Amino acid sequence: MRRKHHIDDEAEINITPMLDIVFIMLIFFIVTTSFVKEQGLEVSRPSSAPPKEVQQDDRGPIVVRINASSLISVKGRILERAAVRANLEREKAIKPRSPLVVAAHPDADLEALVTILDAAKVVGIESVSVATTTQ
């Protein structure tokens, strides 16, 4: 009697086409990705250590307040959001080297703060500090 030889055909998975597709997709995503650098404002946080050198300006800082209902005020006058830039320009003309201090209530909307920071950037105020207040 003849013996039958069973040739075990092992099933192989060919992953070469899958790798080709993965590399093509990778190249597609790299080419279609846009690299955008977003601009932002640097805000310095207060530190617990005393400052090394305090610059004395006899006129003091420009103070803008935001109350709990998100109303913006400069020198006690409540402003419209469209008038913030003009008021900051006037204050910068009076006090050209003074820093801007934004005293915001913790319950105030972030939009009011962003409006002030954008206006400060347009006006050219370089030193901006943000503080919280309970009033």
ChimeraX commands (.cxc) that place a marker at each C-alpha (Angstrom):
marker #1 position 0.00,0.00,0.00 radius 0.5
marker #1 position 1.08,3.46,-0.74 radius 0.5
marker #1 position 1.33,6.00,1.88 radius 0.5
marker #1 position -0.28,9.30,1.35 radius 0.5
marker #1 position 1.80,12.28,2.17 radius 0.5
marker #1 position -0.19,15.05,3.65 radius 0.5
marker #1 position 1.40,18.29,2.79 radius 0.5
marker #1 position 0.34,20.75,5.40 radius 0.5
marker #1 position -0.35,23.94,3.62 radius 0.5
marker #1 position 0.04,26.53,6.23 radius 0.5
marker #1 position -2.08,29.53,5.61 radius 0.5
marker #1 position -0.02,32.69,5.70 radius 0.5
marker #1 position -1.38,36.16,6.07 radius 0.5
marker #1 position 0.30,38.55,3.71 radius 0.5
marker #1 position 0.45,41.93,5.45 radius 0.5
marker #1 position 2.36,43.72,2.71 radius 0.5
marker #1 position -0.76,45.33,1.13 radius 0.5
marker #1 position -1.94,46.44,4.55 radius 0.5
marker #1 position 1.41,48.10,5.26 radius 0.5
marker #1 position 1.27,49.84,1.89 radius 0.5
marker #1 position -2.14,51.29,2.73 radius 0.5
marker #1 position -1.00,52.39,6.19 radius 0.5
marker #1 position 2.03,54.20,4.77 radius 0.5
marker #1 position -0.08,55.89,2.09 radius 0.5
marker #1 position -2.54,57.08,4.76 radius 0.5
marker #1 position 0.36,58.34,6.90 radius 0.5
marker #1 position 1.77,60.34,4.00 radius 0.5
marker #1 position -1.71,61.73,3.25 radius 0.5
marker #1 position -2.22,62.92,6.84 radius 0.5
marker #1 position 1.24,64.48,7.02 radius 0.5
marker #1 position 0.71,66.39,3.77 radius 0.5
marker #1 position -2.78,67.63,4.66 radius 0.5
marker #1 position -1.91,68.78,8.18 radius 0.5
marker #1 position -1.55,72.51,8.48 radius 0.5
marker #1 position 1.04,73.86,10.84 radius 0.5
marker #1 position -0.31,77.08,12.36 radius 0.5
marker #1 position 1.39,79.04,15.09 radius 0.5
marker #1 position -1.20,80.74,17.26 radius 0.5
marker #1 position -0.51,84.09,18.81 radius 0.5
marker #1 position -1.16,84.71,22.45 radius 0.5
marker #1 position -0.58,87.07,25.29 radius 0.5
marker #1 position 1.80,86.32,28.08 radius 0.5
marker #1 position 0.22,86.89,31.46 radius 0.5
marker #1 position 2.48,86.98,34.48 radius 0.5
marker #1 position 1.13,85.45,37.63 radius 0.5
marker #1 position 1.90,87.01,40.98 radius 0.5
marker #1 position 4.58,85.25,42.95 radius 0.5
marker #1 position 4.92,84.93,46.70 radius 0.5
marker #1 position 8.49,86.26,46.65 radius 0.5
marker #1 position 8.94,90.04,46.70 radius 0.5
marker #1 position 10.09,91.52,43.42 radius 0.5
marker #1 position 13.81,92.15,43.11 radius 0.5
marker #1 position 13.48,95.56,41.55 radius 0.5
marker #1 position 10.32,97.61,41.71 radius 0.5
marker #1 position 10.00,100.30,39.09 radius 0.5
marker #1 position 8.52,103.41,40.61 radius 0.5
marker #1 position 6.23,105.40,38.36 radius 0.5
marker #1 position 4.75,108.46,40.03 radius 0.5
marker #1 position 1.51,108.10,38.09 radius 0.5
marker #1 position 0.65,104.51,39.03 radius 0.5
marker #1 position -0.82,101.67,36.97 radius 0.5
marker #1 position -3.83,101.77,34.67 radius 0.5
marker #1 position -6.54,99.87,36.54 radius 0.5
marker #1 position -9.50,98.29,34.74 radius 0.5
marker #1 position -12.13,96.55,36.86 radius 0.5
marker #1 position -14.61,93.81,35.94 radius 0.5
marker #1 position -17.43,93.32,38.45 radius 0.5
marker #1 position -19.50,90.19,39.14 radius 0.5
marker #1 position -22.02,91.05,36.39 radius 0.5
marker #1 position -19.14,91.45,33.85 radius 0.5
marker #1 position -19.37,95.24,33.59 radius 0.5
marker #1 position -16.05,96.88,32.71 radius 0.5
marker #1 position -15.06,100.11,34.44 radius 0.5
marker #1 position -12.11,102.50,34.30 radius 0.5
marker #1 position -11.72,105.10,37.06 radius 0.5
marker #1 position -15.22,104.30,38.32 radius 0.5
marker #1 position -16.91,104.83,34.93 radius 0.5
marker #1 position -18.73,101.84,33.44 radius 0.5
marker #1 position -17.77,101.29,29.80 radius 0.5
marker #1 position -19.33,99.60,26.81 radius 0.5
marker #1 position -17.16,96.81,25.44 radius 0.5
marker #1 position -16.66,98.75,22.20 radius 0.5
marker #1 position -15.27,101.72,24.16 radius 0.5
marker #1 position -12.59,99.78,26.06 radius 0.5
marker #1 position -9.93,100.27,23.38 radius 0.5
marker #1 position -10.49,104.03,23.15 radius 0.5
marker #1 position -10.29,104.42,26.94 radius 0.5
marker #1 position -7.10,102.36,27.09 radius 0.5
marker #1 position -5.59,104.54,24.33 radius 0.5
marker #1 position -6.44,107.66,26.34 radius 0.5
marker #1 position -4.99,106.21,29.54 radius 0.5
marker #1 position -1.83,105.10,27.71 radius 0.5
marker #1 position -1.42,108.62,26.31 radius 0.5
marker #1 position -1.59,110.00,29.85 radius 0.5
marker #1 position 0.59,107.26,31.37 radius 0.5
marker #1 position 2.78,105.90,28.55 radius 0.5
marker #1 position 4.95,103.57,30.63 radius 0.5
marker #1 position 2.36,102.45,33.17 radius 0.5
marker #1 position 1.38,98.79,33.40 radius 0.5
marker #1 position -2.21,97.62,33.01 radius 0.5
marker #1 position -3.84,95.88,35.98 radius 0.5
marker #1 position -7.10,94.04,35.32 radius 0.5
marker #1 position -8.99,93.49,38.58 radius 0.5
marker #1 position -11.61,90.86,37.74 radius 0.5
marker #1 position -14.29,89.38,39.98 radius 0.5
marker #1 position -14.17,85.54,40.07 radius 0.5
marker #1 position -17.79,85.34,38.82 radius 0.5
marker #1 position -17.17,87.61,35.80 radius 0.5
marker #1 position -17.41,86.27,32.26 radius 0.5
marker #1 position -14.19,85.44,30.49 radius 0.5
marker #1 position -15.32,87.44,27.44 radius 0.5
marker #1 position -14.87,90.71,29.33 radius 0.5
marker #1 position -11.30,89.77,30.25 radius 0.5
marker #1 position -10.52,88.76,26.66 radius 0.5
marker #1 position -11.96,92.07,25.41 radius 0.5
marker #1 position -9.61,94.00,27.69 radius 0.5
marker #1 position -6.56,91.87,26.85 radius 0.5
marker #1 position -7.22,92.22,23.10 radius 0.5
marker #1 position -7.62,95.98,23.43 radius 0.5
marker #1 position -4.38,96.19,25.45 radius 0.5
marker #1 position -2.52,94.30,22.75 radius 0.5
marker #1 position -3.88,96.58,20.01 radius 0.5
marker #1 position -3.08,99.73,22.01 radius 0.5
marker #1 position 0.47,98.50,22.68 radius 0.5
marker #1 position 0.46,98.08,26.44 radius 0.5
marker #1 position 3.30,95.67,27.13 radius 0.5
marker #1 position 2.89,94.93,30.82 radius 0.5
marker #1 position -0.46,93.37,31.70 radius 0.5
marker #1 position -1.34,91.79,35.06 radius 0.5
marker #1 position -4.56,90.05,36.01 radius 0.5
marker #1 position -5.79,89.99,39.61 radius 0.5
marker #1 position -8.96,88.79,41.28 radius 0.5
marker #1 position -11.07,90.99,43.48 radius 0.5
marker #1 position -14.10,90.45,45.67 radius 0.5
marker #1 position -15.77,93.78,44.83 radius 0.5
marker link #1:1,2 radius 0.2
marker link #1:2,3 radius 0.2
marker link #1:3,4 radius 0.2
marker link #1:4,5 radius 0.2
marker link #1:5,6 radius 0.2
marker link #1:6,7 radius 0.2
marker link #1:7,8 radius 0.2
marker link #1:8,9 radius 0.2
marker link #1:9,10 radius 0.2
marker link #1:10,11 radius 0.2
marker link #1:11,12 radius 0.2
marker link #1:12,13 radius 0.2
marker link #1:13,14 radius 0.2
marker link #1:14,15 radius 0.2
marker link #1:15,16 radius 0.2
marker link #1:16,17 radius 0.2
marker link #1:17,18 radius 0.2
marker link #1:18,19 radius 0.2
marker link #1:19,20 radius 0.2
marker link #1:20,21 radius 0.2
marker link #1:21,22 radius 0.2
marker link #1:22,23 radius 0.2
marker link #1:23,24 radius 0.2
marker link #1:24,25 radius 0.2
marker link #1:25,26 radius 0.2
marker link #1:26,27 radius 0.2
marker link #1:27,28 radius 0.2
marker link #1:28,29 radius 0.2
marker link #1:29,30 radius 0.2
marker link #1:30,31 radius 0.2
marker link #1:31,32 radius 0.2
marker link #1:32,33 radius 0.2
marker link #1:33,34 radius 0.2
marker link #1:34,35 radius 0.2
marker link #1:35,36 radius 0.2
marker link #1:36,37 radius 0.2
marker link #1:37,38 radius 0.2
marker link #1:38,39 radius 0.2
marker link #1:39,40 radius 0.2
marker link #1:40,41 radius 0.2
marker link #1:41,42 radius 0.2
marker link #1:42,43 radius 0.2
marker link #1:43,44 radius 0.2
marker link #1:44,45 radius 0.2
marker link #1:45,46 radius 0.2
marker link #1:46,47 radius 0.2
marker link #1:47,48 radius 0.2
marker link #1:48,49 radius 0.2
marker link #1:49,50 radius 0.2
marker link #1:50,51 radius 0.2
marker link #1:51,52 radius 0.2
marker link #1:52,53 radius 0.2
marker link #1:53,54 radius 0.2
marker link #1:54,55 radius 0.2
marker link #1:55,56 radius 0.2
marker link #1:56,57 radius 0.2
marker link #1:57,58 radius 0.2
marker link #1:58,59 radius 0.2
marker link #1:59,60 radius 0.2
marker link #1:60,61 radius 0.2
marker link #1:61,62 radius 0.2
marker link #1:62,63 radius 0.2
marker link #1:63,64 radius 0.2
marker link #1:64,65 radius 0.2
marker link #1:65,66 radius 0.2
marker link #1:66,67 radius 0.2
marker link #1:67,68 radius 0.2
marker link #1:68,69 radius 0.2
marker link #1:69,70 radius 0.2
marker link #1:70,71 radius 0.2
marker link #1:71,72 radius 0.2
marker link #1:72,73 radius 0.2
marker link #1:73,74 radius 0.2
marker link #1:74,75 radius 0.2
marker link #1:75,76 radius 0.2
marker link #1:76,77 radius 0.2
marker link #1:77,78 radius 0.2
marker link #1:78,79 radius 0.2
marker link #1:79,80 radius 0.2
marker link #1:80,81 radius 0.2
marker link #1:81,82 radius 0.2
marker link #1:82,83 radius 0.2
marker link #1:83,84 radius 0.2
marker link #1:84,85 radius 0.2
marker link #1:85,86 radius 0.2
marker link #1:86,87 radius 0.2
marker link #1:87,88 radius 0.2
marker link #1:88,89 radius 0.2
marker link #1:89,90 radius 0.2
marker link #1:90,91 radius 0.2
marker link #1:91,92 radius 0.2
marker link #1:92,93 radius 0.2
marker link #1:93,94 radius 0.2
marker link #1:94,95 radius 0.2
marker link #1:95,96 radius 0.2
marker link #1:96,97 radius 0.2
marker link #1:97,98 radius 0.2
marker link #1:98,99 radius 0.2
marker link #1:99,100 radius 0.2
marker link #1:100,101 radius 0.2
marker link #1:101,102 radius 0.2
marker link #1:102,103 radius 0.2
marker link #1:103,104 radius 0.2
marker link #1:104,105 radius 0.2
marker link #1:105,106 radius 0.2
marker link #1:106,107 radius 0.2
marker link #1:107,108 radius 0.2
marker link #1:108,109 radius 0.2
marker link #1:109,110 radius 0.2
marker link #1:110,111 radius 0.2
marker link #1:111,112 radius 0.2
marker link #1:112,113 radius 0.2
marker link #1:113,114 radius 0.2
marker link #1:114,115 radius 0.2
marker link #1:115,116 radius 0.2
marker link #1:116,117 radius 0.2
marker link #1:117,118 radius 0.2
marker link #1:118,119 radius 0.2
marker link #1:119,120 radius 0.2
marker link #1:120,121 radius 0.2
marker link #1:121,122 radius 0.2
marker link #1:122,123 radius 0.2
marker link #1:123,124 radius 0.2
marker link #1:124,125 radius 0.2
marker link #1:125,126 radius 0.2
marker link #1:126,127 radius 0.2
marker link #1:127,128 radius 0.2
marker link #1:128,129 radius 0.2
marker link #1:129,130 radius 0.2
marker link #1:130,131 radius 0.2
marker link #1:131,132 radius 0.2
marker link #1:132,133 radius 0.2
marker link #1:133,134 radius 0.2
marker link #1:134,135 radius 0.2
view
